[in-house]
Amino acid sequence: MKRALVLFLLFAVVGLPLVMAGGDQAVSAPTKTIGYYMDAADDYYKAGFEVWNELARREGWRVYDVVGQGTAAEQLNNVQNFITQRVDAIVVVQNNPDTSRQCINLARQANIPIFFLTHNPPNVPGLSGFSGYDWILTGEYAGRSALAHGKSRIINIEGKLGQGTASAQSDGFIKAYRDAGKDVGDAGVAGSRGGRDLQLWWGSGDWFADPAKRVMQDYITSLGPNGFDGAYVQNDEMMDGAIQALQEAGLNPANYWLGSSNGKEKSWRWVADGWVTMDVNQTPTLEADLGFQQVKAHFEGRPYKRFVYSNLIPFERNNLDASKLVPYEKNEYFRRRDAKIFEYDLANPLFRVQPGYN
């Protein structure tokens, strides 16, 4: 990474031709250069980047990636660096919308297109594109499943309390009960207990296994094994921790309703084995693919869906067909993509235009 960045700076600042050594062969200067920023060292962000980078490689582009440590200042500083280096486009997995507003404004002033993935950026002039998921619908799928299984006492482990993608999933989960005419009381307020038909116990797993495991352990202790009948754990890494907590307490995960999202390969096994009740195949790989197609269309001057929802596939044991799901692992993703096992063309109506953007 450091070596590539030094070479890039020579190319961008001094104006030298960029030639990378690759065994006995030289690689010509890329046709496009991309600055790609990720807010943290998260498996979700990494999986998306690997697909984006491979698609860029196939086009002869060069991608300069930076992974932050979850701070707004890093996002702003690195976008400023990309602008100084005069990349052809910028891609961001954001820390927060306010910082992204500043980044979009700076890129606009520099006449550099800027695109976002995963977390919804602000709808402001200069935003070139966004690919993400309908996080409310993701939560709705989980809520409908819990309701269908007759569950009403749910431990709700969010990624980060109040973060847009996390709160949207919680809102969607509650919406499924509300739309079914159930009494949810004040369940929509983080920390509240809800109503007669839905009680929630809230916690944050920060999108990682260990914090989620601690949340689950605390509730197993405070509520007792019979004090809850399910858990909505908002991604598969946190679900890993929740399953560990149940097993270490001598409890069988199959005796509870457990719902999640991400739909990683390991979750296919969990659902098939009955450990997890449901999951949603909601992959950063496909999300990044659509985002890449937005950038490519922009470079080529073609019209494209600027703000798009990637496709969600909920699954339970009775309808699980792992052969048709979208993988996280890069090589398997491209094997299935190249074989056209799943849909990935941005122009397909399967990928809906997101409301609320101009």
C-alpha positions in Angstrom: 0.0 0.0 0.0 2.8 2.5 0.9 4.8 1.6 -2.1 1.8 2.1 -4.4 1.0 5.4 -2.8 4.6 6.7 -3.3 4.4 5.7 -7.0 1.1 7.3 -7.3 2.4 10.6 -5.8 5.2 10.5 -8.3 2.7 10.1 -11.1 0.2 12.7 -9.8 2.6 15.4 -8.6 5.8 15.1 -10.7 4.0 13.8 -13.8 6.1 10.7 -14.3 4.5 7.8 -16.2 3.3 5.1 -13.8 4.8 1.7 -14.5 4.4 -1.1 -12.0 6.7 -4.0 -12.1 5.0 -7.4 -12.2 7.6 -10.2 -12.7 9.1 -9.7 -16.1 6.2 -7.6 -17.3 5.4 -3.9 -16.9 1.9 -2.6 -16.3 1.0 0.6 -18.2 -0.3 3.7 -16.5 -3.9 3.2 -15.5 -6.7 4.8 -17.5 -8.4 6.0 -14.3 -7.3 6.5 -10.7 -9.8 6.1 -7.8 -9.5 7.1 -4.2 -11.5 4.6 -2.0 -12.0 5.4 1.7 -13.5 3.0 4.3 -14.4 4.2 7.7 -13.1 1.2 9.6 -11.5 -2.2 9.3 -14.8 -4.0 9.0 -15.3 -7.3 7.2 -18.4 -5.9 5.4 -16.4 -3.0 4.0 -13.5 -5.2 3.1 -15.6 -7.6 1.1 -17.2 -4.8 -0.9 -13.8 -3.3 -1.6 -12.4 -6.6 -2.9 -15.1 -6.8 -5.5 -14.8 -3.1 -6.4 -11.1 -3.4 -6.8 -11.3 -6.5 -9.0 -13.8 -4.9 -11.3 -11.5 -1.8 -11.5 -8.5 -4.1 -12.3 -10.5 -5.6 -15.2 -10.9 -2.1 -16.5 -7.3 -1.2 -16.1 -8.0 1.3 -13.3 -5.9 1.9 -10.2 -7.5 2.1 -6.8 -5.9 3.7 -3.8 -7.6 2.5 -0.7 -7.4 3.9 2.8 -9.0 2.3 5.9 -9.8 4.6 8.8 -10.2 3.9 12.5 -13.8 5.1 12.7 -13.2 8.9 13.1 -14.8 11.7 11.1 -11.5 13.6 10.9 -9.9 10.7 9.0 -12.6 10.6 6.4 -12.3 14.4 5.8 -8.5 14.3 5.7 -8.3 11.4 3.3 -10.9 12.8 0.9 -8.9 16.1 0.9 -5.8 14.0 0.1 -7.5 12.3 -2.8 -8.6 15.7 -4.1 -5.0 17.0 -3.8 -3.8 13.9 -5.7 -6.3 14.6 -8.5 -7.9 11.2 -8.6 -10.5 10.7 -11.3 -13.2 9.7 -8.8 -13.7 9.2 -5.0 -15.6 6.4 -3.3 -16.5 6.6 0.4 -17.9 4.3 3.0 -18.8 7.2 5.4 -18.3 7.8 9.1 -21.3 10.2 9.3 -23.5 12.3 7.0 -22.3 15.7 8.3 -18.7 14.9 7.4 -19.8 13.5 4.1 -21.6 16.8 3.4 -18.2 18.5 3.7 -16.5 15.9 1.5 -19.1 16.2 -1.2 -18.8 20.0 -1.2 -15.0 19.8 -1.5 -15.2 17.2 -4.3 -17.7 19.4 -6.1 -15.4 22.4 -5.9 -12.6 20.3 -7.4 -14.9 18.9 -10.1 -14.2 15.3 -9.0 -17.2 12.9 -8.8 -17.8 11.4 -5.4 -19.8 8.2 -4.8 -20.9 6.5 -1.6 -21.6 2.9 -0.4 -23.5 1.3 2.5 -24.5 4.2 4.7 -26.8 6.9 3.2 -25.0 10.1 2.5 -26.8 13.5 2.6 -28.8 14.6 -0.4 -26.7 17.6 -1.5 -25.4 19.0 -4.8 -22.3 17.3 -6.0 -23.3 13.8 -4.9 -22.6 11.6 -7.9 -24.1 8.3 -6.7 -24.9 5.9 -3.9 -25.4 2.2 -3.7 -26.8 0.6 -0.5 -29.7 -1.3 0.9 -33.2 -0.7 2.1 -32.3 -1.1 5.7 -35.9 -0.7 6.9 -37.0 -3.5 4.7 -34.1 -5.6 6.0 -35.6 -5.1 9.5 -39.1 -5.8 8.3 -38.1 -9.2 7.0 -36.8 -10.1 10.4 -39.9 -8.7 12.1 -42.2 -10.6 9.9 -40.3 -13.8 10.6 -40.4 -13.3 14.4 -44.1 -12.5 14.2 -44.8 -15.6 12.1 -43.0 -17.7 14.7 -45.2 -16.2 17.5 -42.3 -14.3 19.3 -42.8 -11.2 21.3 -39.9 -10.8 23.8 -36.9 -9.9 21.8 -33.4 -8.9 22.6 -32.5 -6.3 20.0 -28.7 -6.0 19.4 -28.1 -3.1 17.1 -24.8 -2.4 15.3 -24.3 1.0 16.7 -27.1 2.6 18.7 -28.5 5.5 16.6 -26.4 4.8 13.5 -28.5 5.2 10.4 -28.3 1.7 9.1 -28.7 0.2 12.6 -31.7 2.4 13.6 -33.4 1.7 10.3 -33.2 -2.0 10.8 -34.8 -1.6 14.3 -37.5 0.6 12.8 -38.2 -2.0 10.2 -38.4 -4.7 12.8 -40.9 -2.8 14.8 -42.8 -1.7 11.7 -43.6 -5.4 10.8 -45.4 -5.7 14.1 -47.2 -2.4 13.8 -48.3 -3.1 10.3 -49.8 -6.3 11.5 -51.9 -4.4 14.0 -49.9 -5.4 17.1 -49.5 -3.3 20.2 -45.8 -2.2 20.2 -46.2 0.6 22.7 -43.1 2.8 22.8 -40.9 0.2 21.2 -39.7 2.7 18.6 -37.7 4.6 21.3 -34.3 3.1 22.0 -34.1 1.8 25.5 -37.9 1.4 25.9 -39.7 -1.8 26.5 -42.5 -1.7 24.0 -46.1 -2.8 24.3 -48.3 -5.8 24.9 -47.3 -7.6 21.7 -43.7 -6.7 21.4 -41.2 -6.1 24.2 -37.6 -5.2 23.3 -34.4 -5.2 25.3 -31.8 -3.0 23.6 -28.1 -3.2 23.3 -25.2 -2.3 21.0 -22.7 -4.9 19.6 -20.8 -2.3 17.5 -21.1 -4.7 14.6 -18.6 -7.1 16.1 -18.8 -10.5 17.8 -17.2 -9.8 21.2 -19.4 -6.8 22.2 -22.5 -8.5 21.0 -21.5 -11.6 23.1 -21.3 -9.4 26.2 -24.7 -7.9 25.5 -26.2 -11.3 25.1 -24.5 -12.6 28.2 -25.8 -9.7 30.3 -29.4 -10.3 29.2 -29.2 -14.1 29.7 -28.1 -13.3 33.3 -30.6 -10.5 33.9 -33.7 -12.0 32.2 -33.0 -15.7 32.7 -33.3 -18.3 30.0 -37.1 -18.0 29.9 -37.3 -14.3 30.1 -36.9 -13.8 26.3 -38.0 -15.9 23.3 -35.8 -14.4 20.6 -33.0 -12.1 19.5 -32.7 -9.8 16.6 -28.9 -9.5 16.0 -28.3 -7.1 13.2 -25.3 -8.7 11.4 -23.7 -12.1 11.2 -20.5 -11.1 13.1 -22.6 -10.1 16.1 -24.7 -13.2 15.7 -21.6 -15.3 16.0 -21.1 -13.7 19.5 -24.7 -14.2 20.5 -24.6 -17.9 19.6 -21.4 -18.2 21.7 -23.1 -16.6 24.6 -26.1 -18.9 24.4 -23.9 -22.0 24.1 -21.6 -21.0 26.9 -24.7 -20.6 29.1 -25.7 -24.1 28.3 -28.6 -23.0 26.1 -29.5 -24.3 22.6 -29.8 -21.5 20.0 -32.3 -23.6 18.2 -34.8 -23.1 21.1 -35.0 -19.4 20.4 -36.0 -17.3 17.4 -32.8 -15.8 16.1 -32.8 -13.4 13.2 -30.0 -11.5 11.5 -28.9 -9.8 8.3 -25.8 -10.0 6.0 -26.5 -13.6 4.9 -22.8 -14.6 4.9 -21.8 -18.1 3.9 -21.6 -19.2 7.5 -25.2 -18.1 8.1 -26.3 -20.5 5.3 -25.0 -23.3 7.5 -26.5 -21.8 10.7 -29.9 -21.7 9.1 -29.6 -25.1 7.5 -28.6 -26.6 10.9 -31.4 -24.8 12.7 -29.2 -22.6 14.9 -30.5 -19.4 13.4 -34.1 -19.0 12.3 -33.7 -16.5 9.5 -31.2 -14.2 7.8 -31.2 -11.8 4.9 -28.7 -12.2 2.0 -27.6 -8.5 1.9 -24.1 -8.4 0.6 -21.5 -5.7 0.3 -20.2 -7.5 -2.7 -23.3 -6.9 -4.8 -23.7 -3.4 -3.4 -20.1 -2.6 -4.4 -20.7 -4.1 -7.9 -23.6 -1.7 -8.5 -21.5 1.2 -7.1 -18.7 0.3 -9.5 -21.2 0.3 -12.4 -22.3 3.8 -11.4 -18.7 5.1 -11.6 -18.1 3.4 -14.9 -21.3 4.9 -16.4 -20.3 8.3 -15.2 -16.9 8.1 -16.9 -18.5 6.9 -20.1 -21.2 9.7 -20.0 -24.0 7.2 -19.9 -27.2 7.7 -17.9 -27.4 5.5 -14.8 -29.4 5.0 -11.6 -27.6 7.4 -9.3 -29.2 6.3 -6.1 -30.0 2.6 -6.0 -31.1 -0.2 -3.6 -29.4 -3.5 -4.0 -31.5 -6.6 -3.8 -32.4 -8.4 -0.5 -33.1 -12.1 -0.3 -34.6 -13.3 3.1 -34.3 -17.0 3.9 -35.2 -19.6 6.5 -34.6 -23.3 6.7 -37.7 -24.1 4.6 -36.8 -22.0 1.6 -33.0 -21.9 1.8 -31.3 -22.4 -1.6 -27.7 -21.6 -1.0 -26.9 -22.1 -4.7 -28.8 -19.0 -5.6 -27.5 -16.7 -2.9 -24.9 -13.9 -3.4 -21.6 -14.8 -1.8 -19.3 -12.6 0.3 -16.1 -14.4 -0.7 -14.6 -12.7 -3.7 -13.6 -15.7 -5.8 -17.0 -17.4 -5.4 -18.7 -14.1 -6.0 -17.1 -13.8 -9.4 -17.6 -17.4 -10.3 -21.3 -17.0 -9.8 -21.4 -13.6 -11.3 -19.5 -14.7 -14.4 -21.9 -17.7 -14.7 -24.9 -15.3 -14.3 -26.3 -17.2 -11.3 -27.5 -13.9 -9.8 -28.6 -10.6 -11.3 -26.0 -7.8 -11.0 -26.8 -5.4 -13.9 -27.5 -2.0 -12.5 -30.1 -1.3 -15.2 -32.3 -4.3 -14.1 -35.6 -3.2 -12.5 -34.7 -5.5 -9.6 -32.5 -2.7 -8.3 -34.9 0.0 -7.2 -34.1 3.7 -7.3 -33.9 5.0 -3.8 -36.5 7.7 -2.8 -35.4 10.9 -1.2 -32.6 11.8 -3.6 -32.5 14.2 -6.5 
